[in-house]
Each structure stands twice: as structure tokens, then as C-alpha cells.
Amino acid sequence: MADQLNDGYDVVVVGGGAVGLSGALMLARALRPVVVVDAGVPRNAPAAGVHGLPARERRHGLEIA
């Protein structure tokens, strides 16, 4: 893994949750080299609300789905 992180990424996103993946997706769409580092532990419990998603502040999860 340490060798992979030296492959010339512009951005390292720490955390593969909704916000981390959203940020990584936006960067990848802008053709920026990005890597996501996550513990790999499933965190699929429902959330009452989501904060930090671009243009989706203070929205209930059902409004985003």
C-alpha cells in the first residue's frame, strides 16, 4: 500500500464514506489523480442526516436518495 501512495496522486482522500467518495468522484471527473484511503470496515448503518455533500447541506437522507 505504501508503494501505491507514491504513484503521483494529487489528492489523498482519507475516508470512504459518503463525503469522501463524493469528493473523490468530483476530483476524478475533473481528471485529477486521486486515491481513497479507508479502514475497510463496513459502515452501512442508516444515517439520520448527511452533512458535507456538495449542494446537499442539512438534507435528510431520503431527500438525497
Backbone as CSV, one residue per row, in Angstrom:
resi,resn,N_x,N_y,N_z,CA_x,CA_y,CA_z,C_x,C_y,C_z
1,MET,0.816,-1.191,0.000,0.000,0.000,0.000,0.861,1.258,0.000
2,ALA,1.929,1.268,0.765,2.790,2.451,0.811,3.365,2.756,-0.568
3,ASP,3.707,1.722,-1.333,4.229,1.943,-2.683,3.173,2.565,-3.592
4,GLN,1.918,2.153,-3.425,0.846,2.695,-4.248,0.627,4.177,-3.979
5,LEU,0.845,4.624,-2.750,0.630,6.027,-2.411,1.710,6.927,-2.980
6,ASN,2.779,6.356,-3.495,3.851,7.146,-4.092,3.734,7.211,-5.612
7,ASP,2.584,6.888,-6.150,2.401,6.820,-7.596,1.962,8.136,-8.230
8,GLY,2.165,9.261,-7.570,1.882,10.542,-8.190,0.450,11.017,-8.088
9,TYR,-0.215,10.741,-6.992,-1.565,11.258,-6.797,-1.506,12.718,-6.389
10,ASP,-2.431,13.512,-6.889,-2.542,14.906,-6.470,-3.278,15.026,-5.140
11,VAL,-4.214,14.095,-4.896,-5.064,14.180,-3.710,-5.181,12.810,-3.063
12,VAL,-5.085,12.784,-1.739,-5.376,11.590,-0.949,-6.603,11.903,-0.113
13,VAL,-7.687,11.165,-0.332,-8.913,11.336,0.444,-8.890,10.301,1.558
14,VAL,-8.993,10.764,2.790,-9.000,9.865,3.942,-10.444,9.633,4.341
15,GLY,-10.911,8.399,4.141,-12.275,8.029,4.490,-13.110,7.746,3.264
16,GLY,-13.699,6.560,3.235,-14.501,6.147,2.094,-15.988,6.228,2.347
17,GLY,-16.395,7.140,3.222,-17.820,7.355,3.454,-18.429,8.174,2.330
18,ALA,-19.660,8.615,2.552,-20.386,9.344,1.508,-19.651,10.607,1.072
19,VAL,-19.142,11.359,2.019,-18.483,12.624,1.680,-17.125,12.376,1.029
20,GLY,-16.358,11.415,1.556,-15.058,11.107,0.971,-15.176,10.616,-0.460
21,LEU,-16.131,9.720,-0.689,-16.318,9.204,-2.047,-16.874,10.269,-2.984
22,SER,-17.739,11.131,-2.462,-18.264,12.220,-3.284,-17.144,13.151,-3.731
23,GLY,-16.280,13.500,-2.793,-15.147,14.360,-3.137,-14.209,13.706,-4.124
24,ALA,-13.919,12.424,-3.900,-13.031,11.693,-4.802,-13.641,11.586,-6.202
25,LEU,-14.943,11.378,-6.270,-15.620,11.287,-7.560,-15.543,12.607,-8.324
26,MET,-15.782,13.704,-7.623,-15.698,15.018,-8.268,-14.286,15.289,-8.783
27,LEU,-13.286,14.943,-7.988,-11.898,15.138,-8.409,-11.553,14.257,-9.607
28,ALA,-12.001,13.003,-9.577,-11.720,12.092,-10.691,-12.391,12.577,-11.974
29,ARG,-13.605,13.102,-11.847,-14.298,13.641,-13.027,-13.568,14.853,-13.599
30,ALA,-12.840,15.558,-12.730,-12.036,16.698,-13.175,-10.641,16.253,-13.613
31,LEU,-10.466,14.938,-13.764,-9.219,14.327,-14.232,-8.041,14.571,-13.292
32,ARG,-8.308,14.659,-11.999,-7.251,14.792,-11.001,-6.908,13.401,-10.490
33,PRO,-5.644,13.057,-10.404,-5.253,11.769,-9.830,-5.583,11.749,-8.336
34,VAL,-6.436,10.826,-7.922,-6.909,10.774,-6.535,-6.918,9.329,-6.052
35,VAL,-6.639,9.144,-4.776,-6.722,7.831,-4.154,-7.516,7.985,-2.863
36,VAL,-8.348,6.982,-2.546,-9.141,6.973,-1.315,-8.536,5.952,-0.370
37,VAL,-8.246,6.384,0.851,-7.706,5.504,1.885,-8.787,5.327,2.938
38,ASP,-9.145,4.078,3.214,-10.223,3.788,4.161,-9.860,2.555,4.966
39,ALA,-10.417,2.438,6.157,-10.137,1.292,7.019,-10.735,0.002,6.463
40,GLY,-11.733,0.119,5.608,-12.333,-1.063,5.008,-13.409,-1.712,5.853
41,VAL,-13.743,-1.100,6.983,-14.785,-1.646,7.851,-16.138,-1.154,7.339
42,PRO,-17.082,-2.076,7.065,-18.390,-1.638,6.563,-19.090,-0.710,7.554
43,ARG,-19.599,0.398,7.025,-20.373,1.337,7.844,-21.657,1.623,7.083
44,ASN,-22.519,0.630,7.049,-23.721,0.768,6.235,-24.978,0.989,7.065
45,ALA,-24.817,1.463,8.302,-25.987,1.787,9.105,-26.628,3.057,8.544
46,PRO,-27.952,3.136,8.591,-28.605,4.337,8.066,-28.240,5.577,8.878
47,ALA,-28.156,6.701,8.209,-27.858,7.973,8.864,-29.118,8.833,8.887
48,ALA,-29.328,9.528,9.991,-30.496,10.404,10.112,-30.360,11.632,9.219
49,GLY,-29.146,12.067,8.973,-28.908,13.233,8.131,-27.517,13.175,7.555
50,VAL,-27.291,13.910,6.491,-25.989,13.932,5.838,-25.540,15.384,5.738
51,HIS,-24.307,15.645,6.145,-23.740,16.985,6.054,-22.433,16.898,5.285
52,GLY,-22.103,17.916,4.535,-20.819,17.961,3.850,-20.856,17.562,2.388
53,LEU,-21.980,17.089,1.888,-22.066,16.774,0.465,-22.292,18.068,-0.308
54,PRO,-21.608,18.254,-1.409,-21.777,19.491,-2.169,-23.238,19.717,-2.554
55,ALA,-23.756,20.885,-2.217,-25.122,21.305,-2.553,-26.192,20.466,-1.873
56,ARG,-25.833,19.737,-0.844,-26.819,18.904,-0.157,-26.799,19.134,1.360
57,GLU,-26.407,20.302,1.796,-26.291,20.572,3.222,-27.635,20.435,3.931
58,ARG,-27.591,19.854,5.104,-28.735,19.727,6.012,-29.948,19.102,5.341
59,ARG,-29.706,18.077,4.577,-30.791,17.354,3.920,-30.969,16.001,4.592
60,HIS,-32.192,15.540,4.672,-32.469,14.203,5.168,-32.032,13.205,4.103
61,GLY,-31.591,12.031,4.538,-31.103,11.022,3.605,-32.095,10.666,2.513
62,LEU,-33.397,10.650,2.850,-34.411,10.306,1.851,-34.521,11.370,0.754
63,GLU,-34.139,12.603,1.060,-34.182,13.658,0.047,-33.071,13.492,-0.985
64,ILE,-31.985,12.837,-0.588,-30.837,12.669,-1.474,-30.994,11.430,-2.343
65,ALA,-31.612,10.386,-1.794,-31.721,9.092,-2.483,-32.550,9.165,-3.735
